[in-house]
Structure formats: structure tokens, C-alpha cells
Amino acid sequence: MSRERDAANYALVFFAVLSVLLLLFPAAKFAHTARIAVSYSLYPSLHYGAKYGHFVRNVPSNFVKLLETDQETRALEEKVRDLEVKLRNASASVSENERLTREMRLARSLPWTGAWARIVNKTPADWYGSFYIDKGSADGIGVNDTVLGMQDDRAGLAGRVFEVYPKFSKVLLLTNSAASAVCAIEPGGLEALVEGKGTWLLKMNYVPEEAALQPGVELVTSPGGLLFPAGIYVGQVTKVYPRESFMNFITADIAPAVDVNMLKEVFVVRRNIPGELAGSRLGAGK
């Protein structure tokens, strides 16, 4: 046991003396190079920059070149990371510009005049009920103006303006359980009422039982409706329910023309419908 203790003491004394010698003789090439190598491995940031002669004096040139190469590699890695971030941002911007270009081109082909507005607020508790846009009465937006969304290179009915303020407006979505639209069933033009359900689906009521209604049939707004211009794509039949014994009409589920989860901008068609014609149940905008 005493021999092991003596060996440990000797080792401790040896390393202590070696450490003192390394501190006392910093000019020795081997000692200085060893110190530089250890310090650079632990704290490479201390040696960053062009002026680090204080750290590498009396160090062999090949070791200096190794340090410089490592610094250049680290700097290049940082540049690569920055460029990757910029590339992702640029790709997102290109996609956004392409989408907006398609929407603008589509809007110019519409037979109605209006203005683009950006969606600025969606409430999770009323996700399929309403949202707000960044245009208001100061931009010529009025209550009951038709709101269109662009999806799959086609304009579809999203809803209507329900409340108007100077700088923003509230849009009542067609998927809202309080919303409805008189629609024509293509291609015959048979009319039916489409109502919101508070979910992503719509419901179509008052379809005569003799109507040959099949999944895939498209619906457009009817000339018989007051709130919306005729001919706007509303949605597509996804499921037809059989007539109940106590009803003389059939119902169907409708997939909306636009998915509110995909909308970022909308096109507001100016309608200028008098409030008394639209009906008191619609509410007056502010």
C-alpha cells in the first residue's frame, strides 16, 4: 500500500514540476505549440480573426496553416448555413409570388369589380364561421359584399362581408351555420338551398326527390338569389341522402369550392346592396 502511495506522490510531483516548467519557459517551441493546440481545441473562438500573432508566435508554420484552415472551414460552414436559410426564404417567396400572380390573373378575368384583401385574423373557436380582412369602409368595402377565394385556378364563393369598420371588416363564411346561398344545380339549373354546418362541409336542402342528383355534380349561385352574383362556383356534391318518409325532398353534403384553411387572400366583389333589401336578419355593419 505504501508503494502505491509513494508512486502516486511521485507522479503528482512530476506533473507539478512539468507544469511549472511549461509556465516558466513559454518560448520553447514544443511547449508553446502544445499550449496552442490544447487551447485552440478547447476555445477556438479565441484564435478567430486575422490578428492572432500573439497566439502563434514561435509555432511551426505547418501548425499555423492547420489553425488557419480550421478557421476558414468554420467560417465557410457558417456561410453555408446562412445561405441555406436565405435559399429557403427565397424559395418560399418565389412560391408566394407565383401563387399571387395566378390569383391576380384569375381576378382580371372575373366579370365583377372588386378589391383584394388579406386575411388578418382567424379565431380558433370560430374557425369555419368567420375571419377578418385588412380592408374596410375606407377602402370602399360595404356590408354584404361578396367574398371570393381562389383555389385550383378557379374562383369560388367564400362568404360575404358581415361587419365593416374603417380599416378592417368581418367576413361571414358560407360554412357558418347561420349562412346560406340559393344555388343552381348544374347543368339543368334546378335551384336548391345550400347552408353552412359550422364544419368544412355544406348541406344542400329542398332538392326535389325526382331530381337526378349524383356525387360530383357542381353548384353555382343562382340568379334567384339576392346576396351573391349569379354563376359563382359554390361546391360539389359529395353524398346524396335518400328521402325520409316524412319529407318530400332530398338532402346532400357539399364540398365547398374553397377550403378556408388554404385561404390567405380574398377578392371582395362590391355589391352595394341596400340593407333593407338584404333583410333585417342579416344585421347592419358598422
C-alpha positions in Angstrom: 0.0 0.0 0.0 2.9 2.4 0.9 4.5 1.7 -2.5 1.3 2.7 -4.4 1.0 5.9 -2.2 4.7 6.7 -2.9 4.2 6.2 -6.7 1.2 8.5 -6.6 3.1 11.2 -4.8 6.0 10.9 -7.2 3.6 11.3 -10.2 2.0 14.3 -8.6 5.3 15.9 -8.0 6.4 15.1 -11.6 3.4 16.7 -13.2 3.6 19.7 -10.9 7.2 20.3 -11.8 6.4 19.8 -15.5 3.5 22.3 -15.3 5.8 24.9 -13.7 8.4 24.4 -16.3 5.9 24.9 -19.1 4.7 28.1 -17.5 8.3 29.3 -16.9 9.5 28.6 -20.4 6.7 29.7 -22.8 9.2 30.3 -25.5 10.1 26.7 -26.0 8.6 25.6 -29.4 7.3 22.3 -28.2 5.8 23.6 -25.1 4.3 26.6 -26.8 2.9 24.5 -29.6 1.3 22.1 -27.1 -0.3 25.0 -25.3 -1.7 26.5 -28.5 -3.0 23.1 -29.6 -4.8 22.5 -26.3 -6.2 26.0 -26.0 -7.4 26.0 -29.6 -9.1 22.7 -29.2 -10.9 23.9 -26.1 -11.6 27.6 -27.1 -11.2 28.0 -30.9 -13.0 31.3 -30.8 -10.0 32.9 -29.0 -8.0 32.4 -32.2 -10.6 33.8 -34.7 -9.7 36.8 -36.7 -6.8 37.9 -38.8 -4.7 39.3 -36.0 -3.7 36.4 -33.8 0.1 36.6 -34.0 0.3 36.8 -30.2 -1.1 33.3 -30.0 1.0 31.6 -32.7 4.4 33.2 -32.3 7.3 30.6 -32.4 4.8 28.0 -33.6 5.8 25.8 -36.6 4.3 27.0 -39.9 2.5 23.8 -40.7 0.6 24.0 -37.4 -0.3 27.7 -38.1 -1.6 26.6 -41.5 -3.7 23.9 -39.8 -5.2 26.5 -37.5 -5.9 28.9 -40.4 -7.5 26.0 -42.4 -9.7 25.1 -39.4 -10.8 28.7 -39.1 -11.6 29.0 -42.8 -13.6 25.8 -42.6 -15.6 27.1 -39.6 -16.3 30.4 -41.4 -17.4 28.6 -44.6 -19.7 26.3 -42.6 -21.4 29.4 -41.1 -21.8 31.0 -44.6 -23.3 27.7 -45.9 -25.9 27.8 -43.0 -26.7 31.4 -43.8 -27.1 30.6 -47.5 -29.3 27.7 -46.8 -31.6 29.9 -44.7 -31.7 32.5 -47.5 -32.4 29.9 -50.1 -35.4 28.5 -48.1 -36.7 32.1 -47.7 -36.2 32.8 -51.4 -38.0 29.5 -52.4 -40.9 30.5 -50.2 -41.0 34.0 -51.7 -41.0 32.5 -55.3 -43.9 30.2 -54.5 -45.8 33.1 -52.9 -45.2 35.3 -55.9 -46.3 32.5 -58.3 -49.5 32.0 -56.3 -50.3 35.7 -56.2 -49.6 36.0 -59.9 -52.1 33.2 -60.7 -54.7 34.8 -58.5 -54.3 38.2 -60.0 -54.5 36.8 -63.5 -57.7 34.9 -62.5 -59.2 38.0 -60.8 -58.7 40.1 -64.0 -60.9 37.5 -65.9 -63.8 37.9 -63.5 -66.8 39.8 -64.7 -67.0 41.8 -61.4 -65.1 44.7 -60.0 -63.6 44.4 -56.5 -60.5 44.6 -54.4 -58.0 42.2 -52.9 -57.8 41.9 -49.1 -55.6 39.9 -46.9 -56.9 37.7 -44.1 -55.6 39.2 -40.8 -57.3 37.2 -38.1 -58.9 33.7 -37.7 -60.5 32.7 -34.4 -59.9 29.0 -33.5 -63.3 29.0 -31.7 -65.0 30.1 -34.9 -62.7 28.6 -37.5 -65.4 27.8 -40.0 -67.6 30.7 -39.0 -65.8 34.0 -39.8 -62.5 35.8 -40.2 -61.3 39.4 -40.6 -59.7 41.1 -43.6 -57.5 44.2 -43.7 -59.9 46.3 -45.8 -62.8 48.4 -44.5 -65.1 51.3 -45.3 -62.0 53.5 -46.0 -61.3 51.1 -49.0 -64.8 51.1 -50.3 -65.8 47.8 -48.7 -69.5 47.6 -47.8 -71.8 45.2 -45.9 -73.0 42.2 -47.9 -70.2 42.5 -50.4 -69.4 39.1 -51.9 -66.1 37.4 -50.8 -64.4 35.1 -53.2 -61.5 32.7 -52.7 -59.1 31.4 -55.4 -58.4 27.7 -55.4 -57.2 25.3 -58.1 -57.1 28.2 -60.6 -60.8 28.9 -60.1 -62.8 31.5 -58.1 -65.2 30.1 -55.5 -67.7 31.5 -53.0 -66.1 32.0 -49.6 -68.8 34.2 -47.9 -69.9 37.8 -47.6 -68.9 40.9 -45.6 -70.9 41.0 -42.4 -69.4 43.9 -40.5 -67.5 46.8 -41.8 -65.1 49.1 -39.9 -62.9 51.9 -41.2 -59.7 49.8 -41.6 -60.9 46.2 -41.5 -64.0 44.0 -42.0 -65.5 40.8 -40.7 -66.4 38.1 -43.2 -69.2 35.6 -42.6 -68.1 32.4 -44.2 -70.5 30.2 -46.2 -69.6 27.3 -43.8 -71.1 29.3 -40.9 -74.2 27.6 -39.6 -76.0 31.0 -40.0 -75.0 31.4 -43.7 -76.9 30.2 -46.8 -77.0 30.7 -50.5 -79.5 29.9 -53.2 -77.8 27.7 -55.7 -78.4 26.2 -59.1 -77.6 22.6 -59.8 -75.5 22.2 -63.0 -76.2 21.7 -65.8 -80.0 21.9 -65.6 -80.2 24.9 -63.3 -82.6 23.3 -60.7 -82.5 25.5 -57.6 -81.8 24.4 -54.0 -80.6 26.0 -50.8 -77.1 25.5 -49.6 -76.4 26.1 -45.9 -73.4 26.1 -43.6 -73.0 23.5 -40.9 -70.2 25.0 -38.9 -67.8 22.4 -40.3 -65.8 22.2 -43.5 -68.9 20.7 -45.2 -72.0 22.3 -46.5 -75.5 20.9 -46.6 -78.0 21.2 -49.5 -81.7 21.2 -48.7 -85.0 21.3 -50.6 -83.9 19.3 -53.6 -87.0 17.7 -55.3 -87.0 13.9 -54.9 -87.3 13.5 -58.7 -84.0 15.3 -59.2 -81.3 13.1 -60.6 -78.7 14.2 -58.1 -75.3 12.3 -58.1 -72.0 12.9 -56.4 -69.7 15.1 -58.4 -72.4 17.5 -59.6 -71.4 21.1 -59.3 -73.4 24.0 -57.8 -73.2 27.7 -58.7 -75.0 30.7 -57.3 -78.4 31.2 -58.7 -79.9 34.3 -60.4 -82.8 33.9 -58.0 -80.6 34.7 -55.0 -80.1 38.3 -53.9 -76.9 38.3 -51.9 -74.5 36.9 -54.4 -73.9 37.4 -58.1 -75.1 34.5 -60.3 -72.7 31.9 -61.6 -70.1 31.8 -58.8 -68.9 28.3 -58.1 -70.2 27.1 -54.7 -69.1 23.5 -54.4 -69.6 19.9 -55.4 -72.0 17.2 -54.3 -70.1 14.5 -52.2 -73.0 12.5 -50.8 -76.7 12.2 -51.5 -79.1 11.1 -48.7 -82.2 9.1 -49.5 -85.6 10.8 -48.9 -87.1 10.3 -45.5 -90.6 9.0 -45.3 -91.9 12.3 -43.8 -90.2 14.6 -46.3 -90.8 15.2 -50.0 -87.3 16.4 -50.8 -83.7 15.0 -50.5 -80.6 16.4 -49.0 -76.9 16.2 -49.8 -73.5 17.0 -48.5 -71.5 19.6 -50.4 -67.7 20.1 -50.5 -67.1 23.9 -50.6 -65.4 25.5 -53.6 -62.7 26.9 -51.3 -61.0 25.5 -48.3 -60.9 28.2 -45.6 -57.7 26.6 -44.3 -55.9 27.4 -47.5 -57.0 31.0 -47.9 -54.6 33.8 -47.3 -56.2 36.5 -49.5 -59.7 37.0 -50.8 -61.3 39.0 -53.6 -64.1 41.3 -52.4 -66.8 42.0 -55.0 -68.5 45.3 -54.4 -72.3 44.8 -54.4 -73.8 47.9 -52.8 -76.9 46.1 -51.7 -79.2 48.3 -49.7 -79.7 46.9 -46.1 -83.5 47.0 -46.4 -83.3 44.7 -49.5 -80.9 42.3 -47.9 -83.2 41.8 -44.9 -83.0 42.8 -41.3 -81.9 39.3 -40.3 -78.5 40.0 -41.9 -77.6 42.6 -39.4 -76.2 46.0 -40.0 -72.5 46.5 -40.5 -70.6 49.2 -38.6 
